[in-house]
Amino acid sequence: MTTQIGGWFGIATGLVAWYASAAAVINATHRRALLPTGPR
C-alpha cells in the first residue's frame, strides 16, 4: 500500500515538474506568461 502511494506521488511530482519546465521554456520563448507558474 505504501509503495502504491509513493508511486502515485512520484507520477504526480513528475507531471508537475514537466508542466513547470514546459511553462519556463514556452514563457521564455514568447517573452510573456502564457502558462502561469504562480505569483512573481
C-alpha positions in Angstrom: 0.0 0.0 0.0 2.8 2.4 0.9 4.6 1.6 -2.3 1.5 2.4 -4.3 1.0 5.7 -2.6 4.7 6.5 -3.3 4.3 5.5 -6.9 1.3 7.8 -7.4 3.1 10.6 -5.6 6.1 10.1 -8.0 3.8 10.3 -11.0 2.1 13.4 -9.8 5.5 15.0 -9.0 6.7 14.1 -12.5 3.7 15.8 -14.1 4.2 18.9 -12.0 7.9 19.1 -13.0 7.0 18.5 -16.7 4.5 21.4 -16.6 6.9 23.7 -14.8 9.7 23.1 -17.3 7.4 23.4 -20.3 6.0 26.6 -18.8 9.5 28.0 -18.4 10.5 27.3 -22.0 7.2 28.5 -23.5 7.1 31.7 -21.4 10.8 32.5 -22.2 10.2 31.8 -25.9 7.2 34.1 -26.1 8.6 36.6 -23.6 5.3 36.7 -21.7 3.4 34.5 -19.3 1.3 32.1 -21.5 1.4 29.4 -18.8 1.0 30.5 -15.2 3.6 29.4 -12.7 2.5 31.3 -9.6 2.9 34.7 -8.2 6.0 36.7 -9.1 
